[in-house]
């Protein structure tokens, strides 16, 4: 739910004539959610946004599920070799009807195509690396710790300027949003929210690209990618206004809450979407009751599956976890700190860990690829 912004040149009113210096028209496009009933932006093109030069090939995409035990899993994602670009290098690891998530290790440099996800909103968590996301709305420079949020329908490219790049990504079939209880009746973030509007980075507007010809665009659909050749450069906006555009929030700008005793994961809530939530576990002081137990208590996931992506620090509630690890604690099986960690935590004053959590409210399927980096001994790590 980004705030309203206005960039470039736009007419005084919506849906009226907006002419260029030579008397020809700019072309208005309305980009909106839920038909015409939710957030939107009105954008203004140099050329008609509907012009297609060529319809290309359709490439089916199917994620194969791993058939096997229902159990806790520890995926060592850094064992996956870097390959591909920011799109082809994505490796799906878990999925259901609400969400797909995985990791990528994209190579440095640009690609020769543009991309539009017509099915999902995307969250690209930049674990390692830096670069720029270029879109029809302008440029977003990103670095380590950034959540790069790209609403569906946005045409964009990603260019990494570093060699060692690691991304934890989420594709959401519903809108990525700020939690409703973080906002007042007017949509403004509340005083006790863990971040505010000034923490949200918006695109830097750039001059429109006035080029015609054939420009390759890959459009992600439910069951594959459709190739197109656009009739003009897709970044030809002279201006736009509204609430719909890509944006960035950095995990280190999250203001964690601290309680007298251990606070449950919802206190670290960051984003929401239909069927899931995302949380940020950040450096913070521990609980201040003299008898507080700093590590989390054991928990049974009755209604959700829990996924944790470990970014940096010492993970006091887990043994054998590495930077870049993903743990999956599925519904039906209790989980909690391994033996000895409760006693070890007593008296600790703070944590330096950094992690991203995704809780889904429908069971997750594990992708076949995940089986190649799974630690089969992890379910037994709670034995005395």
C-alpha positions in Angstrom: 0.0 0.0 0.0 2.5 2.7 -1.1 1.7 6.3 -0.7 0.5 8.6 -3.5 3.3 10.0 -5.7 3.4 12.2 -8.8 6.3 12.0 -11.3 7.1 13.7 -14.6 4.5 15.5 -16.6 0.8 14.8 -16.3 -2.4 16.7 -17.4 -4.4 18.7 -14.9 -7.3 16.2 -15.0 -7.6 12.5 -15.6 -8.9 11.1 -18.9 -8.6 14.4 -20.9 -6.5 15.3 -23.9 -2.8 15.6 -23.2 -0.8 16.7 -26.2 2.9 16.8 -27.1 4.6 20.0 -28.3 3.9 18.9 -31.9 0.2 18.6 -31.3 0.0 14.8 -31.3 -1.3 12.9 -28.3 0.2 11.3 -25.3 -1.5 8.0 -24.4 -3.0 7.4 -21.0 -3.0 3.9 -19.4 -4.9 3.1 -16.1 -3.1 0.3 -14.1 -5.3 -0.9 -11.2 -6.2 -3.7 -8.8 -9.6 -5.4 -8.4 -10.9 -4.0 -11.6 -11.3 -0.3 -10.9 -12.0 -0.7 -7.2 -8.5 -0.7 -5.5 -5.2 1.2 -5.7 -4.1 2.4 -9.1 -1.8 4.6 -11.1 -2.5 6.6 -14.3 0.5 6.6 -16.6 1.2 8.6 -19.7 3.1 7.1 -22.7 4.7 8.6 -25.7 3.4 5.7 -27.8 0.3 3.5 -27.6 1.0 0.9 -24.9 -1.2 -1.7 -26.8 1.0 -1.9 -29.9 2.5 -5.4 -30.4 5.1 -6.0 -33.1 5.2 -9.8 -32.9 3.7 -12.6 -30.7 6.5 -15.1 -29.9 6.8 -18.5 -28.3 5.0 -19.8 -25.2 7.3 -21.6 -22.8 5.4 -23.9 -20.2 6.6 -23.7 -16.6 5.8 -26.4 -14.1 7.3 -26.9 -10.7 7.7 -30.6 -9.8 6.8 -31.5 -6.2 8.9 -33.8 -4.1 7.1 -36.9 -3.1 8.2 -38.1 0.4 7.9 -37.7 4.1 6.0 -35.0 5.9 8.8 -33.7 8.1 10.9 -30.7 9.2 13.4 -29.7 6.6 16.7 -27.8 6.5 17.7 -26.6 3.0 21.2 -25.4 2.5 20.6 -23.0 -0.3 24.2 -21.9 -0.7 24.9 -25.4 -2.1 23.0 -24.4 -5.2 25.6 -23.2 -7.7 25.2 -19.6 -9.1 23.7 -19.7 -12.5 21.5 -17.7 -14.9 20.2 -14.2 -14.6 17.8 -12.6 -12.1 14.9 -14.5 -13.8 16.3 -17.7 -15.3 18.4 -18.2 -12.1 15.3 -18.4 -9.8 15.1 -21.8 -8.1 11.6 -22.6 -6.7 11.9 -24.5 -3.5 8.3 -24.4 -1.9 4.9 -23.5 -3.2 1.1 -23.7 -2.8 -1.9 -22.0 -4.4 -1.1 -18.6 -2.7 2.7 -18.3 -3.0 5.9 -19.6 -4.6 9.3 -19.0 -2.9 12.9 -19.9 -3.6 16.4 -18.5 -4.0 18.5 -17.2 -6.9 22.2 -16.5 -7.4 22.1 -14.3 -10.5 25.1 -13.3 -12.5 26.4 -9.7 -12.9 25.0 -7.6 -15.8 21.9 -7.0 -17.8 19.7 -9.1 -20.0 18.3 -8.5 -23.5 14.6 -8.6 -22.6 12.1 -6.9 -20.4 9.8 -8.8 -17.9 6.3 -8.6 -16.6 4.8 -10.9 -14.0 1.1 -10.9 -14.9 0.2 -13.5 -12.3 2.0 -12.5 -9.1 3.4 -9.7 -7.0 7.0 -10.2 -6.3 9.3 -9.6 -3.2 13.0 -9.9 -4.0 15.0 -9.9 -0.7 18.5 -9.0 -1.5 20.7 -11.0 0.7 24.0 -10.3 -1.1 24.8 -8.0 -4.0 23.7 -4.6 -5.3 22.3 -3.2 -8.5 19.4 -1.4 -10.0 15.8 -2.3 -10.9 14.8 -0.4 -14.0 11.1 -0.1 -14.7 8.5 1.8 -16.6 8.1 3.9 -13.4 11.8 4.7 -13.0 14.9 3.3 -11.3 15.3 1.7 -7.9 18.9 1.3 -6.7 19.0 -1.7 -4.3 21.5 -3.3 -1.9 21.9 -5.8 0.8 18.9 -6.1 3.1 16.4 -4.6 0.7 12.9 -6.0 0.2 12.3 -5.0 -3.5 8.5 -5.1 -4.0 7.2 -5.3 -7.6 3.5 -5.4 -8.1 2.2 -7.6 -10.9 1.9 -5.9 -14.3 5.0 -3.7 -13.8 7.5 -4.0 -16.7 11.0 -4.1 -15.4 14.6 -5.3 -15.7 17.2 -6.1 -13.0 20.9 -5.3 -13.4 23.3 -6.6 -10.7 26.7 -4.7 -10.6 28.3 -7.3 -8.2 29.6 -10.8 -8.8 28.4 -12.6 -5.6 24.6 -12.2 -5.5 22.0 -14.0 -3.4 18.3 -13.4 -3.5 15.4 -14.9 -1.5 12.3 -14.3 -3.6 8.6 -14.7 -3.0 5.9 -14.6 -5.7 2.5 -13.9 -4.3 -0.8 -14.6 -6.1 -2.4 -11.8 -4.1 -1.2 -8.2 -3.4 1.7 -7.7 -1.1 0.5 -5.2 1.5 1.2 -3.4 4.8 -0.7 -5.0 7.6 -4.0 -3.2 8.1 -3.5 -2.8 11.9 -0.4 -0.8 11.1 -2.5 1.9 9.5 -5.1 4.4 10.6 -8.5 5.0 8.9 -6.8 7.2 6.2 -4.1 4.6 5.3 -1.3 6.4 7.1 1.1 4.2 9.1 0.5 4.5 12.8 3.0 5.8 15.4 3.6 2.3 16.8 4.1 0.6 13.4 7.6 -0.8 13.0 8.3 1.4 10.0 6.9 4.6 8.5 6.4 6.1 5.1 9.8 7.8 5.1 11.4 4.3 5.2 9.8 3.4 1.8 12.0 4.1 -1.2 10.2 5.1 -4.4 11.4 5.0 -8.0 13.6 7.8 -9.3 12.0 9.1 -12.4 14.0 9.0 -15.6 13.4 10.6 -19.1 11.2 8.5 -21.3 12.8 6.3 -24.0 11.4 7.4 -27.3 12.2 4.3 -29.5 10.1 2.2 -31.8 10.9 -1.2 -33.3 10.9 -4.6 -31.7 11.6 -4.9 -27.9 11.4 -8.4 -26.3 9.1 -8.8 -23.3 8.7 -12.0 -21.3 5.2 -12.2 -19.7 4.8 -14.6 -16.8 1.4 -16.3 -16.8 0.0 -19.0 -14.5 1.4 -21.9 -16.5 4.4 -20.4 -18.4 6.1 -17.5 -20.0 4.8 -15.9 -23.2 7.3 -14.1 -25.4 6.3 -10.9 -27.2 8.0 -8.2 -29.2 6.7 -4.8 -28.1 6.3 -2.1 -30.8 8.1 0.5 -28.7 10.5 0.7 -25.8 8.3 0.0 -22.7 9.9 2.7 -20.6 8.3 5.5 -22.5 6.4 7.2 -19.7 6.5 11.0 -19.6 4.8 11.0 -16.2 2.4 9.2 -13.9 0.6 9.5 -10.5 -1.0 7.2 -8.1 -0.3 4.5 -5.5 0.8 1.7 -7.9 4.6 1.3 -8.5 7.5 -0.8 -7.3 9.2 0.2 -4.0 11.8 -0.8 -1.5 12.0 -1.3 2.2 15.2 -2.3 4.0 15.1 -4.9 6.7 17.6 -2.9 8.8 15.0 -0.1 9.0 12.6 -2.3 10.8 12.0 -1.3 14.4 11.5 -4.5 16.4 9.4 -4.6 19.5 10.7 -5.9 22.9 8.6 -7.4 25.6 8.9 -8.3 29.3 8.8 -12.0 28.2 9.3 -13.5 24.7 7.0 -12.1 22.1 5.5 -14.4 19.4 6.4 -14.1 15.7 3.4 -11.8 14.8 5.2 -9.1 16.7 7.8 -9.1 13.9 5.2 -8.8 11.1 6.3 -6.9 8.0 4.1 -7.6 5.0 0.9 -9.5 4.5 -0.8 -11.2 1.5 -3.7 -13.6 0.9 -2.7 -16.8 2.5 0.5 -15.8 4.2 2.5 -13.3 6.2 6.1 -12.1 6.1 8.1 -11.2 9.2 11.6 -9.7 9.9 13.7 -10.9 12.8 16.2 -8.2 13.5 18.9 -7.4 16.1 17.2 -6.4 19.4 17.5 -6.5 23.2 16.0 -9.6 24.8 13.1 -9.7 27.2 13.6 -7.8 30.5 11.8 -10.0 33.1 14.3 -11.6 35.4 12.9 -15.0 34.8 12.4 -14.6 31.0 13.5 -17.3 28.6 15.0 -15.6 25.6 14.6 -18.5 23.1 11.1 -19.2 21.6 8.9 -21.7 23.3 7.9 -24.9 21.5 5.0 -24.3 19.1 2.6 -26.6 17.2 1.7 -25.2 13.8 -2.0 -26.0 13.7 -3.0 -23.7 10.9 0.2 -22.8 9.1 3.6 -23.9 7.7 6.6 -21.9 8.9 9.6 -21.0 6.6 12.7 -19.2 7.9 15.4 -17.8 5.6 18.6 -17.1 7.7 20.5 -14.0 6.7 23.2 -13.4 9.2 24.1 -13.7 12.9 24.1 -16.5 15.5 20.7 -18.3 15.4 20.3 -19.1 19.1 17.2 -21.2 18.7 18.7 -23.6 16.1 21.7 -25.9 15.9 23.6 -26.4 12.6 22.0 -23.6 10.8 24.1 -21.7 8.2 23.8 -18.3 6.5 21.5 -18.9 3.6 19.8 -21.9 5.2 16.0 -22.3 4.9 14.1 -24.3 7.5 10.6 -25.6 6.9 8.4 -26.5 9.9 5.2 -27.9 8.5 1.8 -28.2 10.1 1.1 -31.1 12.4 4.6 -31.4 14.0 5.7 -29.3 17.0 9.0 -27.4 16.7 11.1 -25.3 19.0 14.7 -24.8 20.2 16.9 -27.9 20.2 18.0 -29.5 23.5 20.4 -27.4 25.5 19.6 -24.1 23.8 17.0 -23.0 26.4 19.6 -23.3 29.2 22.3 -21.7 27.1 20.1 -18.7 26.4 19.4 -17.8 30.0 20.9 -14.5 30.9 21.5 -13.4 27.3 20.8 -9.7 26.8 20.5 -9.4 23.0 20.4 -11.1 19.6 22.3 -10.1 16.5 20.4 -12.4 14.2 18.8 -11.3 10.9 16.2 -13.6 9.3 13.1 -13.5 7.1 10.1 -15.6 8.0 7.1 -16.6 5.8 4.1 -18.3 7.4 1.6 -19.8 5.0 -2.0 -20.7 6.0 -2.2 -23.6 3.5 0.2 -26.5 3.4 3.3 -26.0 1.3 4.6 -28.4 -1.3 8.3 -29.0 -1.5 9.9 -28.7 -4.9 11.9 -31.6 -6.2 15.0 -29.4 -6.4 14.8 -28.8 -2.6 15.5 -32.5 -2.0 19.0 -32.1 -3.4 20.0 -29.6 -0.7 18.0 -31.0 2.2 19.7 -32.2 5.4 18.0 -35.6 6.2 19.2 -35.5 9.8 17.5 -32.3 10.7 14.2 -33.9 12.0 16.4 -35.8 14.6 18.1 -32.7 15.9 15.7 -32.5 18.8 16.8 -35.8 20.3 18.6 -35.7 23.7 
